[in-house]
Amino acid sequence: MAEQRVLHLSDPAERENLATFLTRAVRLDPAVVVRIRRRGERQVSAWVATGFEALAVRTVVADLGVDDVTVGADLVLAGLESGQPIDLGYSMDSAWRGALPPPDGFAHIDDVPARTLVELAEQGAQLAKEHGSSHGPPASLLDQTVLTVSAADVEVQVPMRVVFALTAMDFIPHSGDKADSRRIPPAEIVRVRASKTWLRIDARYGSVARRLGGGISLSPS
């Protein structure tokens, strides 16, 4: 029922967290939809597509009247500004393409300095400027493996598009207007996790996930 499609964030800090996340998503795509899913009793996860064939997610403390709903991100943003429970209106579930990664089943592969990811994004942005077109960076650049992380008998390859998604969503804390590798604290890390079908990178302000091709996520190192 429509009246159950209500999102309530009582904590102003959590409202600000979700608003920041959605503002970045709308900056990448003004028409982006957000898929909001209940997670446990007092949390919800907000998922968006980034445009880099990778998903971004932020989890906040909130109450959601339904288990899973997709709506326009701009509608949620406007509702967050009011400070009141947000009527999500009619669902836009058909606008969501593809599956979401499972909530668990991920193995921790390794931690990587956040500065390294931002340096890779800076190098990628320079290459995109030199070789890109009006359609954006070339697919060959986006699909290029820029980081290989291994643990025990598994190896995970991280493509540039995942790094771009992480930095485009501004998930790594920094000083100044935008992330600059020289200003990222050396101790700041991102965590690389993987399942049999998904790669996930967790940073301080959110995570990005990408389905691995062919259903094979881990290969012998």
DRENPA-3360 file (N, C-alpha, C; in nm, 2 decimals, always signed):
BEGIN
1 = MAEQRVLH = +0.08/-0.12/+0.00/+0.00/+0.00/+0.00/+0.09/+0.12/+0.00 ~ +0.04/+0.23/-0.07/+0.12/+0.35/-0.08/+0.15/+0.41/+0.05 ~ +0.06/+0.40/+0.15/+0.08/+0.47/+0.27/+0.19/+0.41/+0.35 ~ +0.23/+0.29/+0.32/+0.34/+0.22/+0.39/+0.48/+0.26/+0.33 ~ +0.48/+0.33/+0.21/+0.60/+0.37/+0.15/+0.65/+0.50/+0.22 ~ +0.69/+0.49/+0.34/+0.73/+0.60/+0.42/+0.87/+0.57/+0.47 ~ +0.96/+0.67/+0.46/+1.10/+0.66/+0.51/+1.11/+0.77/+0.62 ~ +1.16/+0.72/+0.74/+1.17/+0.81/+0.85/+1.31/+0.81/+0.91;
9 = LSDPAERE = +1.38/+0.92/+0.90/+1.51/+0.93/+0.96/+1.50/+1.03/+1.08 ~ +1.50/+0.99/+1.20/+1.48/+1.08/+1.31/+1.61/+1.16/+1.35 ~ +1.73/+1.10/+1.32/+1.85/+1.16/+1.35/+1.90/+1.26/+1.24 ~ +1.91/+1.39/+1.28/+1.96/+1.48/+1.18/+2.09/+1.45/+1.11 ~ +2.18/+1.38/+1.18/+2.31/+1.34/+1.12/+2.29/+1.24/+1.01 ~ +2.19/+1.15/+1.04/+2.17/+1.04/+0.94/+2.10/+1.10/+0.82 ~ +2.01/+1.20/+0.84/+1.94/+1.27/+0.73/+2.05/+1.34/+0.64 ~ +2.15/+1.40/+0.71/+2.26/+1.46/+0.63/+2.34/+1.36/+0.56;
17 = NLATFLTR = +2.37/+1.25/+0.62/+2.45/+1.14/+0.55/+2.38/+1.10/+0.42 ~ +2.25/+1.07/+0.43/+2.18/+1.02/+0.31/+2.16/+1.13/+0.21 ~ +2.14/+1.26/+0.25/+2.13/+1.37/+0.16/+2.26/+1.39/+0.08 ~ +2.37/+1.38/+0.15/+2.51/+1.39/+0.09/+2.52/+1.28/-0.02 ~ +2.49/+1.16/+0.02/+2.50/+1.05/-0.07/+2.42/+1.07/-0.20 ~ +2.29/+1.11/-0.18/+2.20/+1.13/-0.29/+2.24/+1.25/-0.38 ~ +2.29/+1.35/-0.31/+2.34/+1.47/-0.39/+2.45/+1.43/-0.49 ~ +2.54/+1.35/-0.44/+2.65/+1.31/-0.53/+2.59/+1.22/-0.64;
25 = AVRLDPAV = +2.50/+1.13/-0.61/+2.44/+1.05/-0.71/+2.36/+1.13/-0.82 ~ +2.29/+1.23/-0.77/+2.22/+1.32/-0.87/+2.31/+1.40/-0.95 ~ +2.43/+1.43/-0.90/+2.53/+1.51/-0.97/+2.58/+1.42/-1.09 ~ +2.59/+1.29/-1.07/+2.63/+1.20/-1.18/+2.52/+1.18/-1.28 ~ +2.39/+1.18/-1.23/+2.28/+1.15/-1.32/+2.16/+1.22/-1.25 ~ +2.11/+1.33/-1.31/+2.00/+1.40/-1.25/+1.87/+1.32/-1.24 ~ +1.86/+1.21/-1.33/+1.74/+1.13/-1.33/+1.75/+1.00/-1.25 ~ +1.86/+0.99/-1.17/+1.89/+0.86/-1.11/+1.78/+0.82/-1.01;
33 = VVRIRRRG = +1.76/+0.69/-1.00/+1.67/+0.63/-0.90/+1.75/+0.57/-0.79 ~ +1.68/+0.56/-0.67/+1.75/+0.50/-0.56/+1.67/+0.39/-0.51 ~ +1.73/+0.28/-0.49/+1.67/+0.16/-0.44/+1.69/+0.15/-0.29 ~ +1.59/+0.15/-0.21/+1.60/+0.16/-0.06/+1.55/+0.03/-0.01 ~ +1.64/-0.04/+0.07/+1.60/-0.17/+0.12/+1.62/-0.17/+0.28 ~ +1.53/-0.23/+0.34/+1.54/-0.25/+0.49/+1.66/-0.35/+0.52 ~ +1.73/-0.31/+0.62/+1.85/-0.39/+0.66/+1.84/-0.41/+0.81 ~ +1.80/-0.52/+0.86/+1.78/-0.54/+1.00/+1.66/-0.46/+1.05;
41 = ERQVSAWV = +1.66/-0.43/+1.18/+1.54/-0.36/+1.24/+1.55/-0.21/+1.23 ~ +1.67/-0.15/+1.23/+1.68/-0.01/+1.24/+1.76/+0.06/+1.13 ~ +1.80/-0.02/+1.03/+1.88/+0.04/+0.92/+1.82/+0.02/+0.78 ~ +1.85/+0.11/+0.69/+1.82/+0.09/+0.55/+1.94/+0.12/+0.47 ~ +1.95/+0.05/+0.36/+2.06/+0.07/+0.26/+2.00/+0.13/+0.14 ~ +2.07/+0.24/+0.09/+2.03/+0.31/-0.03/+2.13/+0.28/-0.14 ~ +2.08/+0.23/-0.25/+2.16/+0.19/-0.36/+2.13/+0.28/-0.48 ~ +2.24/+0.31/-0.56/+2.22/+0.39/-0.68/+2.32/+0.33/-0.79;
49 = ATGFEALA = +2.29/+0.35/-0.91/+2.38/+0.32/-1.02/+2.47/+0.44/-1.04 ~ +2.60/+0.42/-1.07/+2.69/+0.53/-1.08/+2.72/+0.57/-1.22 ~ +2.68/+0.49/-1.32/+2.72/+0.52/-1.46/+2.85/+0.46/-1.50 ~ +2.91/+0.39/-1.41/+3.04/+0.32/-1.44/+3.02/+0.17/-1.43 ~ +2.90/+0.12/-1.45/+2.86/-0.02/-1.44/+2.90/-0.07/-1.30 ~ +2.89/+0.01/-1.20/+2.91/-0.03/-1.06/+2.81/+0.04/-0.98 ~ +2.77/-0.02/-0.87/+2.66/+0.03/-0.78/+2.73/+0.09/-0.66 ~ +2.66/+0.19/-0.61/+2.71/+0.26/-0.48/+2.60/+0.24/-0.38;
57 = VRTVVADL = +2.65/+0.23/-0.25/+2.55/+0.21/-0.14/+2.60/+0.28/-0.02 ~ +2.50/+0.34/+0.06/+2.52/+0.40/+0.19/+2.41/+0.34/+0.28 ~ +2.45/+0.30/+0.40/+2.36/+0.25/+0.50/+2.34/+0.35/+0.61 ~ +2.21/+0.38/+0.64/+2.18/+0.48/+0.75/+2.08/+0.42/+0.85 ~ +2.08/+0.48/+0.96/+1.98/+0.44/+1.06/+1.85/+0.50/+1.03 ~ +1.74/+0.42/+1.00/+1.62/+0.48/+0.95/+1.51/+0.37/+0.96 ~ +1.39/+0.41/+0.95/+1.27/+0.32/+0.95/+1.21/+0.33/+0.81 ~ +1.18/+0.21/+0.75/+1.12/+0.20/+0.62/+1.00/+0.12/+0.63;
65 = GVDDVTVG = +0.88/+0.17/+0.58/+0.76/+0.10/+0.59/+0.74/-0.02/+0.50 ~ +0.83/-0.04/+0.40/+0.83/-0.16/+0.32/+0.97/-0.22/+0.32 ~ +0.98/-0.34/+0.26/+1.11/-0.41/+0.26/+1.20/-0.35/+0.16 ~ +1.15/-0.31/+0.04/+1.23/-0.28/-0.07/+1.15/-0.19/-0.17 ~ +1.20/-0.08/-0.20/+1.13/+0.01/-0.29/+1.23/+0.10/-0.37 ~ +1.19/+0.13/-0.50/+1.28/+0.21/-0.58/+1.20/+0.34/-0.62 ~ +1.26/+0.45/-0.59/+1.20/+0.58/-0.62/+1.30/+0.68/-0.68 ~ +1.25/+0.80/-0.72/+1.34/+0.90/-0.77/+1.43/+0.95/-0.66;
73 = ADLVLAGL = +1.56/+0.97/-0.68/+1.65/+1.02/-0.58/+1.61/+1.16/-0.55 ~ +1.57/+1.24/-0.65/+1.53/+1.38/-0.63/+1.42/+1.39/-0.53 ~ +1.32/+1.30/-0.54/+1.21/+1.30/-0.45/+1.25/+1.28/-0.30 ~ +1.34/+1.19/-0.28/+1.39/+1.16/-0.15/+1.47/+1.28/-0.10 ~ +1.55/+1.34/-0.18/+1.63/+1.46/-0.14/+1.54/+1.57/-0.10 ~ +1.44/+1.59/-0.17/+1.34/+1.70/-0.14/+1.28/+1.67/+0.00 ~ +1.25/+1.55/+0.02/+1.18/+1.51/+0.15/+1.28/+1.52/+0.26 ~ +1.41/+1.49/+0.24/+1.50/+1.50/+0.35/+1.52/+1.65/+0.40;
81 = ESGQPIDL = +1.50/+1.74/+0.31/+1.51/+1.88/+0.35/+1.40/+1.93/+0.44 ~ +1.28/+1.86/+0.43/+1.17/+1.90/+0.51/+1.18/+1.86/+0.66 ~ +1.26/+1.76/+0.69/+1.28/+1.71/+0.83/+1.16/+1.62/+0.87 ~ +1.07/+1.59/+0.79/+0.95/+1.51/+0.82/+0.97/+1.37/+0.76 ~ +0.89/+1.27/+0.81/+0.89/+1.14/+0.74/+0.86/+1.16/+0.59 ~ +0.93/+1.09/+0.51/+0.92/+1.11/+0.36/+0.82/+1.01/+0.30 ~ +0.72/+1.06/+0.24/+0.62/+0.98/+0.16/+0.69/+0.95/+0.03 ~ +0.72/+0.82/+0.01/+0.79/+0.78/-0.12/+0.70/+0.77/-0.24;
89 = GYSMDSAW = +0.57/+0.78/-0.22/+0.48/+0.78/-0.33/+0.48/+0.65/-0.40 ~ +0.46/+0.66/-0.53/+0.45/+0.54/-0.61/+0.59/+0.48/-0.64 ~ +0.60/+0.35/-0.64/+0.73/+0.29/-0.66/+0.77/+0.30/-0.81 ~ +0.90/+0.30/-0.83/+0.95/+0.29/-0.97/+1.04/+0.17/-0.99 ~ +0.99/+0.06/-0.94/+1.07/-0.06/-0.94/+1.11/-0.11/-1.08 ~ +1.03/-0.08/-1.18/+1.07/-0.12/-1.31/+1.18/-0.04/-1.37 ~ +1.22/+0.07/-1.30/+1.33/+0.16/-1.34/+1.46/+0.10/-1.30 ~ +1.46/+0.00/-1.20/+1.58/-0.05/-1.15/+1.63/-0.17/-1.24;
97 = RGALPPPD = +1.75/-0.16/-1.29/+1.80/-0.27/-1.38/+1.90/-0.35/-1.30 ~ +1.89/-0.48/-1.31/+1.99/-0.57/-1.26/+1.97/-0.61/-1.11 ~ +2.05/-0.70/-1.06/+2.04/-0.75/-0.93/+2.13/-0.67/-0.83 ~ +2.10/-0.68/-0.70/+2.19/-0.63/-0.60/+2.27/-0.74/-0.54 ~ +2.39/-0.70/-0.50/+2.48/-0.80/-0.43/+2.41/-0.85/-0.30 ~ +2.44/-0.97/-0.26/+2.39/-1.02/-0.13/+2.44/-0.94/-0.02 ~ +2.36/-0.94/+0.09/+2.41/-0.86/+0.21/+2.53/-0.92/+0.28 ~ +2.55/-1.05/+0.26/+2.67/-1.11/+0.32/+2.73/-1.22/+0.23;
105 = GFAHIDDV = +2.82/-1.29/+0.28/+2.89/-1.39/+0.19/+3.02/-1.34/+0.13 ~ +3.06/-1.22/+0.17/+3.18/-1.16/+0.12/+3.30/-1.19/+0.20 ~ +3.41/-1.23/+0.14/+3.54/-1.25/+0.21/+3.63/-1.13/+0.20 ~ +3.69/-1.10/+0.32/+3.78/-0.98/+0.32/+3.91/-1.03/+0.25 ~ +3.95/-0.96/+0.15/+4.07/-0.99/+0.07/+4.19/-0.91/+0.13 ~ +4.18/-0.78/+0.13/+4.29/-0.70/+0.19/+4.24/-0.56/+0.20 ~ +4.32/-0.48/+0.28/+4.30/-0.34/+0.29/+4.41/-0.26/+0.21 ~ +4.36/-0.16/+0.14/+4.45/-0.08/+0.05/+4.45/+0.07/+0.09;
113 = PARTLVEL = +4.56/+0.13/+0.09/+4.56/+0.28/+0.13/+4.47/+0.35/+0.03 ~ +4.38/+0.43/+0.09/+4.28/+0.51/+0.02/+4.36/+0.60/-0.08 ~ +4.47/+0.65/-0.04/+4.55/+0.74/-0.13/+4.58/+0.67/-0.26 ~ +4.61/+0.54/-0.25/+4.64/+0.47/-0.38/+4.53/+0.47/-0.48 ~ +4.40/+0.45/-0.42/+4.29/+0.46/-0.51/+4.27/+0.59/-0.57 ~ +4.29/+0.70/-0.50/+4.27/+0.83/-0.55/+4.38/+0.86/-0.65 ~ +4.50/+0.82/-0.63/+4.61/+0.83/-0.73/+4.57/+0.77/-0.86 ~ +4.52/+0.64/-0.85/+4.48/+0.57/-0.97/+4.37/+0.65/-1.04;
121 = AEQGAQLA = +4.27/+0.71/-0.97/+4.16/+0.78/-1.03/+4.22/+0.91/-1.10 ~ +4.32/+0.97/-1.04/+4.38/+1.09/-1.10/+4.45/+1.06/-1.23 ~ +4.52/+0.94/-1.23/+4.59/+0.90/-1.35/+4.49/+0.86/-1.46 ~ +4.38/+0.80/-1.41/+4.28/+0.76/-1.51/+4.21/+0.88/-1.57 ~ +4.18/+0.98/-1.49/+4.12/+1.10/-1.54/+4.20/+1.17/-1.64 ~ +4.33/+1.17/-1.62/+4.42/+1.23/-1.71/+4.42/+1.16/-1.85 ~ +4.42/+1.02/-1.84/+4.42/+0.94/-1.96/+4.28/+0.96/-2.03 ~ +4.18/+0.97/-1.95/+4.04/+0.99/-2.01/+4.04/+1.12/-2.09;
129 = KEHGSSHG = +4.11/+1.22/-2.03/+4.11/+1.35/-2.10/+4.18/+1.35/-2.23 ~ +4.29/+1.27/-2.23/+4.37/+1.26/-2.35/+4.31/+1.17/-2.46 ~ +4.24/+1.06/-2.41/+4.19/+0.96/-2.51/+4.03/+0.95/-2.52 ~ +3.96/+1.02/-2.43/+3.82/+1.01/-2.43/+3.75/+1.09/-2.54 ~ +3.62/+1.08/-2.54/+3.54/+1.16/-2.64/+3.42/+1.22/-2.57 ~ +3.33/+1.27/-2.65/+3.21/+1.33/-2.59/+3.13/+1.23/-2.51 ~ +3.15/+1.10/-2.54/+3.08/+0.99/-2.47/+3.15/+0.95/-2.34 ~ +3.26/+1.02/-2.31/+3.32/+0.98/-2.18/+3.45/+0.90/-2.21;
137 = PPASLLDQ = +3.51/+0.85/-2.10/+3.63/+0.77/-2.11/+3.61/+0.64/-2.20 ~ +3.71/+0.60/-2.28/+3.70/+0.48/-2.36/+3.67/+0.36/-2.27 ~ +3.60/+0.26/-2.32/+3.57/+0.14/-2.25/+3.69/+0.06/-2.21 ~ +3.79/+0.07/-2.30/+3.92/+0.00/-2.28/+3.99/+0.05/-2.15 ~ +3.98/+0.18/-2.13/+4.03/+0.24/-2.00/+3.95/+0.20/-1.88 ~ +3.82/+0.20/-1.89/+3.73/+0.17/-1.78/+3.75/+0.02/-1.74 ~ +3.77/-0.07/-1.84/+3.78/-0.21/-1.81/+3.92/-0.25/-1.77 ~ +4.01/-0.17/-1.78/+4.15/-0.20/-1.75/+4.17/-0.23/-1.60;
145 = TVLTVSAA = +4.24/-0.34/-1.57/+4.27/-0.38/-1.43/+4.38/-0.28/-1.38 ~ +4.35/-0.21/-1.27/+4.45/-0.11/-1.22/+4.50/-0.15/-1.09 ~ +4.44/-0.25/-1.03/+4.48/-0.30/-0.89/+4.45/-0.45/-0.88 ~ +4.55/-0.52/-0.84/+4.53/-0.67/-0.81/+4.55/-0.69/-0.66 ~ +4.45/-0.75/-0.60/+4.46/-0.77/-0.45/+4.45/-0.92/-0.43 ~ +4.54/-0.97/-0.34/+4.53/-1.12/-0.32/+4.54/-1.15/-0.17 ~ +4.49/-1.26/-0.13/+4.50/-1.32/+0.00/+4.49/-1.47/-0.01 ~ +4.58/-1.53/+0.06/+4.58/-1.68/+0.06/+4.58/-1.73/-0.08;
153 = DVEVQVPM = +4.48/-1.80/-0.12/+4.48/-1.86/-0.25/+4.39/-1.79/-0.35 ~ +4.35/-1.67/-0.32/+4.26/-1.60/-0.41/+4.32/-1.47/-0.46 ~ +4.28/-1.42/-0.57/+4.33/-1.30/-0.63/+4.21/-1.23/-0.69 ~ +4.20/-1.10/-0.66/+4.09/-1.02/-0.71/+4.14/-0.90/-0.80 ~ +4.08/-0.88/-0.91/+4.13/-0.77/-1.00/+4.02/-0.66/-0.99 ~ +4.08/-0.54/-0.97/+3.99/-0.42/-0.96/+4.00/-0.33/-1.08 ~ +3.90/-0.31/-1.16/+3.90/-0.23/-1.28/+3.89/-0.08/-1.25 ~ +3.93/-0.01/-1.35/+3.93/+0.14/-1.33/+3.79/+0.19/-1.31;
161 = RVVFALTA = +3.69/+0.13/-1.37/+3.55/+0.18/-1.35/+3.51/+0.17/-1.21 ~ +3.55/+0.08/-1.13/+3.52/+0.07/-0.99/+3.59/+0.18/-0.91 ~ +3.72/+0.21/-0.95/+3.79/+0.32/-0.88/+3.72/+0.45/-0.91 ~ +3.68/+0.47/-1.04/+3.61/+0.60/-1.08/+3.48/+0.61/-1.00 ~ +3.41/+0.50/-0.99/+3.28/+0.51/-0.91/+3.30/+0.55/-0.77 ~ +3.41/+0.49/-0.71/+3.44/+0.52/-0.57/+3.47/+0.67/-0.55 ~ +3.55/+0.72/-0.64/+3.59/+0.86/-0.62/+3.48/+0.96/-0.67 ~ +3.40/+0.92/-0.77/+3.30/+1.00/-0.82/+3.19/+1.02/-0.71;
169 = MDFIPHSG = +3.17/+0.92/-0.62/+3.08/+0.93/-0.51/+3.14/+0.99/-0.39 ~ +3.27/+1.03/-0.40/+3.34/+1.10/-0.29/+3.33/+1.02/-0.16 ~ +3.35/+0.89/-0.16/+3.34/+0.81/-0.04/+3.47/+0.81/+0.04 ~ +3.58/+0.87/-0.01/+3.70/+0.88/+0.07/+3.72/+1.02/+0.13 ~ +3.73/+1.02/+0.27/+3.74/+1.16/+0.33/+3.87/+1.23/+0.28 ~ +3.85/+1.36/+0.27/+3.96/+1.44/+0.23/+3.94/+1.59/+0.27 ~ +4.04/+1.67/+0.26/+4.03/+1.81/+0.28/+4.02/+1.88/+0.15 ~ +3.96/+2.00/+0.15/+3.95/+2.07/+0.02/+3.82/+2.04/-0.05;
177 = DKADSRRI = +3.81/+2.10/-0.17/+3.68/+2.08/-0.25/+3.67/+1.94/-0.31 ~ +3.78/+1.88/-0.34/+3.77/+1.74/-0.40/+3.89/+1.66/-0.36 ~ +3.88/+1.53/-0.37/+3.99/+1.44/-0.33/+4.12/+1.47/-0.41 ~ +4.22/+1.49/-0.33/+4.36/+1.51/-0.39/+4.45/+1.41/-0.31 ~ +4.51/+1.32/-0.39/+4.59/+1.21/-0.33/+4.69/+1.26/-0.23 ~ +4.74/+1.39/-0.25/+4.84/+1.44/-0.16/+4.79/+1.48/-0.03 ~ +4.65/+1.49/-0.02/+4.59/+1.53/+0.11/+4.52/+1.42/+0.18 ~ +4.53/+1.30/+0.12/+4.46/+1.19/+0.19/+4.55/+1.13/+0.30;
185 = PPAEIVRV = +4.51/+1.12/+0.42/+4.59/+1.07/+0.53/+4.64/+0.93/+0.49 ~ +4.77/+0.91/+0.52/+4.83/+0.78/+0.48/+4.76/+0.66/+0.55 ~ +4.71/+0.68/+0.67/+4.64/+0.58/+0.75/+4.50/+0.54/+0.70 ~ +4.44/+0.63/+0.61/+4.31/+0.60/+0.56/+4.31/+0.49/+0.47 ~ +4.22/+0.39/+0.49/+4.22/+0.27/+0.41/+4.09/+0.24/+0.34 ~ +4.09/+0.16/+0.24/+3.96/+0.11/+0.18/+3.98/-0.04/+0.19 ~ +3.87/-0.11/+0.21/+3.87/-0.26/+0.23/+3.81/-0.33/+0.10 ~ +3.89/-0.42/+0.05/+3.85/-0.49/-0.07/+3.79/-0.63/-0.02;
193 = RASKTWLR = +3.67/-0.65/-0.06/+3.60/-0.78/-0.03/+3.55/-0.84/-0.17 ~ +3.53/-0.97/-0.16/+3.47/-1.04/-0.28/+3.39/-1.16/-0.24 ~ +3.30/-1.19/-0.33/+3.22/-1.31/-0.32/+3.25/-1.39/-0.45 ~ +3.18/-1.49/-0.47/+3.20/-1.57/-0.59/+3.15/-1.49/-0.72 ~ +3.06/-1.39/-0.70/+3.01/-1.32/-0.81/+3.02/-1.17/-0.80 ~ +3.07/-1.12/-0.69/+3.07/-0.97/-0.67/+3.20/-0.93/-0.62 ~ +3.25/-0.81/-0.66/+3.36/-0.73/-0.60/+3.30/-0.62/-0.52 ~ +3.35/-0.59/-0.40/+3.30/-0.48/-0.32/+3.41/-0.40/-0.26;
201 = IDARYGSV = +3.41/-0.27/-0.26/+3.51/-0.19/-0.20/+3.44/-0.10/-0.10 ~ +3.48/-0.11/+0.03/+3.42/-0.03/+0.13/+3.52/+0.08/+0.17 ~ +3.46/+0.20/+0.17/+3.54/+0.32/+0.21/+3.46/+0.38/+0.33 ~ +3.51/+0.48/+0.39/+3.45/+0.54/+0.51/+3.31/+0.59/+0.49 ~ +3.28/+0.65/+0.37/+3.15/+0.71/+0.35/+3.06/+0.63/+0.26 ~ +3.10/+0.51/+0.23/+3.01/+0.42/+0.14/+3.09/+0.32/+0.07 ~ +3.01/+0.23/+0.00/+3.08/+0.12/-0.07/+3.03/+0.12/-0.22 ~ +3.12/+0.06/-0.30/+3.08/+0.04/-0.44/+3.09/-0.11/-0.47;
209 = ARRLGGGI = +3.01/-0.16/-0.55/+3.01/-0.31/-0.59/+2.99/-0.33/-0.74 ~ +3.05/-0.43/-0.79/+3.04/-0.46/-0.93/+3.03/-0.61/-0.95 ~ +2.94/-0.65/-1.03/+2.92/-0.80/-1.06/+3.04/-0.84/-1.14 ~ +3.10/-0.95/-1.11/+3.21/-1.00/-1.18/+3.17/-1.08/-1.30 ~ +3.23/-1.06/-1.42/+3.19/-1.13/-1.54/+3.20/-1.28/-1.54 ~ +3.10/-1.34/-1.60/+3.11/-1.49/-1.61/+3.08/-1.56/-1.48 ~ +3.04/-1.49/-1.38/+3.01/-1.56/-1.25/+3.13/-1.60/-1.18 ~ +3.25/-1.57/-1.22/+3.38/-1.61/-1.16/+3.44/-1.49/-1.09;
217 = SLSPS = +3.45/-1.48/-0.96/+3.51/-1.37/-0.90/+3.65/-1.39/-0.85 ~ +3.68/-1.51/-0.81/+3.81/-1.54/-0.75/+3.89/-1.64/-0.84 ~ +4.01/-1.61/-0.86/+4.09/-1.70/-0.94/+4.22/-1.74/-0.86 ~ +4.28/-1.86/-0.88/+4.40/-1.89/-0.81/+4.51/-1.79/-0.83 ~ +4.58/-1.76/-0.73/+4.69/-1.66/-0.75/+4.82/-1.73/-0.78;
% end
